[in-house]
Amino acid sequence: MAVDAVSLAVPAGAFIALVGTSGSGKTTVMKTINRLIDPDRGVVRIGGVAVGALDAPTLRRQIGYVFQGGGLFPHMSVGQNIGVTPRLLGWPPDKIASRVGELLELVELPQDVAGRFPAQLSGGQQQRVAVARALAARPNIVLMDEPFGALDPVTRDILGTAYKGMHSALGLTTVMVTHDIQEAILLADRIVIMRAGRVLADVTPQELLQPQVDPDVAALIAVPLRHARHIQDMIAAGVRTAPS
Amino acid sequence: MNGQLTAALRELPGFMANHVLISATALALGLLISLPLAVIAARNGRVRVVVLGIAGLIQTIPSLALLALFYPLLLALSALTQATFGTTVPALGFLPSVLALTLYAILPILRNAVTGLMGVDPKVIEAADGVGMTPRQRLLQVEVPLAAPVVMAGVRTATVWTIGAATLATSVGQTSLGNYIFSGLQTENWVFVVFGCGAATLLAVVADQLLGLIEAGIVRGRTRTWMFGLAGLVVGTGLALIPLLSAGGTSKSPTYVIGAKNFSEQFILAELMGARLEAAGSRVVRKDSLGSAVAFRALAAGDLDVYVDYSGTLWTNVLGRTDVLPRAELLSELKRALMQRHGVTMLGSLGFENAYVLAMNAPAANASGIASMADLALKAPQLTLGADLEFLSRPEWSALKSAYGLNFKGERSFNPTFMYRALQTKDVDVISAFSSDGRIAANNLVVLSDPKGAAPSYDAIVLLSPRRANDANLVSALTPLVGAITVEAMREANLRVDRDQAKATPKEAAAALGTGLPPTRAP
């Protein structure tokens, strides 16, 4: 059993991070939201409506999804990738084209990228396209599966910050799966820590930075805290010993 | 040489049209069966194991055997439909060819399609679900385009195989480019063989290149490229099929199917009968290069209307008799039995035999005073016998040997061409020969007589299918041939086709053989 007795309420506009090691069940929980996985028991509701009662493809077209590693269609151009959900929804071609242009601007990619294929882009550019594709059909909810995991730290920071901006500006509700506690602290306004299919903690970033009772949660947060202190110490030492 | 090329080119539109027809039909059916099957097999492991196993098994059957197997299968099916629905299924020609070629085309398409579909990255499949595609949209918009290069590679393999194997359809009575190869091999007309191989290869290369264009178009997402390839295939197939449209006109005149086994004499006689029927205003369809056993069964089943066979062959192979009757008695008994058992009409004997005989160089025979087998028996201990590869193990040889007490100094087996050469160079003194072989006259040989009538007779006889037994057009056109062809005339006609210099086509040889024969009698 991947997930057991998980109960979560996500208010509209929230940015939730599901954190845990691999096998903790965080991805499974997220996939039950758009029915990529149907739970054996239990129910997921969006705005009070049980998703199990909805047609899965119709439901998924209303929810943005950023896949691990991008999940772009290699045989479609960037423009076709971004426009895929609007096309499934039957938008007219000119409306799709202008929406693709808008989104490329939003994710800060040049317009001529639309005609290129995913394999011709860098990892960071591919991930920007993946975010644009998730937002194309103007969803209110966005699910993200390790969205920035495969990127270098600088690109990762830039993209994370950029997404956080879009989340606020567009009034999205975001559920992000990550194994990186630091990323969760920096982006999310609420952090759900999972282990072995159960919720271990459901806290704000500020609460997480307080001393923890649970040894596992304490161990999880200890690493980034130690790194942060270490760097701070080094900076302080550097300032003192720097030649004048 | 030039004449041979002209003759080959004259047949090209018809042969090519038929070849394209069976290849394209088989490939289309193969695609229609394989692709949906591949989609199911890619999703279901158990189906996959079974389906790929069966397809692999079929592929291990040699293609010629697969074609041959469909003949008795369809014959049995025909008997079944005759009993239940009162209609028969054609067991020769188009149907068995297309069925066998379709089965043959399935494996490469199926295997590649399954591999291609299963090779699509699971993350991409999940992404297709995640963006809201239905299973059908996912299949058509993501899985099929991504699997297409691998699938197309399978289609290209299947196409090249099918076009190559379609040449074998000739042996079950379906006209194809194989007609050049089969008839060319039998008449040692290498221009025809090379022409047939070349035409089939060219066809395969062109089809493969057009499919390659489609493949490249799909891989690179260039609609115009794959549309161009597809258009090329469709237009090319259409153009190749044009000769069939004009041939299938609305003519009210009856159409007769003439069969021929796989050697020169049979081709010449089929041409001769065909020319006489066409002169009488009938239409003629030829089924050439049939296996010896296939020909009679095809006639009895009504897939052929007429062909020439040999009394001794029918006596042993069809009636299963081992006794030797005098020539006239054997013919009348054969006529009665064929009608009674198979409803087949024996129109009559053409007037010559194509039997196993013993022959010698004429000067040597005269010098030693040998004219008959009885004479030969006296001199045999000083002579060497040259035989073709099967003669020494045939019942004819044991019959002759015991009847005359033949006991040679030595017995050697040869390929027929080398056997004649060995006689010319006097490496052997006596050879086995077919009595209507053109080389008997050309090499100045004498055929030794058989005063005891020990060897079975092989009279060339015209056979009519049950449904044509009382067909006035057919009977009146062919009856004048009965008793009209001497063994000398047949030898000359065979020689024209078989010789190396100034080779004639069977059609030309038939025309020469036919001059001077009585015209068709009014029905």
Contacts between the chains, C-beta under 8 A, distances in Angstrom:
chain1	res1	chain2	res2	distance
A	34	B	130	6.9
A	36	B	126	6.7
A	36	B	129	6.1
A	36	B	130	6.2
A	56	B	129	7.9
A	57	B	132	4.8
A	57	B	133	6.4
A	57	B	134	4.8
A	57	B	137	7.8
A	58	B	132	7.2
A	59	B	132	7.8
A	60	B	129	6.9
A	60	B	130	6.1
A	60	B	131	6.8
A	60	B	132	4.0
A	61	B	131	7.4
A	61	B	132	3.4
A	65	B	127	7.9
A	65	B	130	4.2
A	65	B	131	7.0
A	67	B	123	6.6
A	67	B	126	7.0
A	67	B	127	5.2
A	67	B	130	6.4
A	68	B	123	7.3
A	69	B	123	6.5
A	71	B	123	5.3
A	71	B	124	6.5
A	71	B	126	6.8
A	71	B	127	3.5
A	71	B	130	7.1
A	72	B	127	7.4
A	73	B	124	6.3
A	73	B	127	6.9
A	73	B	128	7.4
A	73	B	142	6.1
A	74	B	124	7.0
A	74	B	146	7.1
A	75	B	142	7.8
A	75	B	145	4.8
A	75	B	146	5.7
A	75	B	221	6.2
A	76	B	221	7.9
A	77	B	221	7.5
A	84	B	131	5.1
A	85	B	131	5.0
A	85	B	132	5.6
A	88	B	131	7.0
A	88	B	132	5.3
A	88	B	133	6.4
A	88	B	137	6.8
A	89	B	132	7.9
A	117	B	221	7.9
A	133	B	131	7.1
